[in-house]
């Protein structure tokens, strides 16, 4: 299965603890992640949070809701790792690392995407669009 890696970096005028708290709440991704319209079935177990995120894909006047399983872990107080299992054998891991700065923090999001060859182009385009939307949303919020 093809694997793609990409990342982005941004500065936020907010302490890293505030950004971490926001990103640790699954409800924060509704509207922040451009495709996510709902989260449900949130389960906190030990050091992880599992939930179902519903992505809405639009095709002209039609749409398709894609339920994806997400597991968030928090290796350090400055990291959020989200592992996504989507139908169609698409797997994505997003690692957000926060670094304190004088003005707030620097956020780096690294993404690893595994897709079947026949979905690669579409999934990669949507993953990059979603990342750009999250960064824009975080910049607006913080």
Phi, psi and omega in degrees: 000132178298146177234133177239147178232137173204159181210166176214156181228140176214158175255139178234140182271051183216144177299145182301328180298323179292319179293317179300315179299317179297312182288343179278350180262114181306326181299336181296338185278345175290116183091327177286313174274119190306328183269342187282120181248349182198148167233147182206173177054046181284128180227119177259122179226109180061239184263018180224159175233125178247144177200171175251125174254138178254117176264136178250118176259129181255138177228086184063232181280357183254159174216160177227127177266123182251112178274124181240143177271129181237134171239121177256136173232164187226079184303326177217168176294356180243016180224145171227121178247123178246121177253124187245133174241116183244151174305156180084017177064027176271129179232134181223138173236123178248127177242117177257125178240129181250134179236123179297143174226171178298325184269354183152263178198161171254133179247129174241125174246120176251135182237136172240124186238124176248125182219152169295152184305325185283347177252356190304307184300312181295311182296320179295316178299314181293322179294319178293319177297318180296318179297314179300319179294319178297316181296315178300318179296319179293319178297321178292320183286319185250000000 
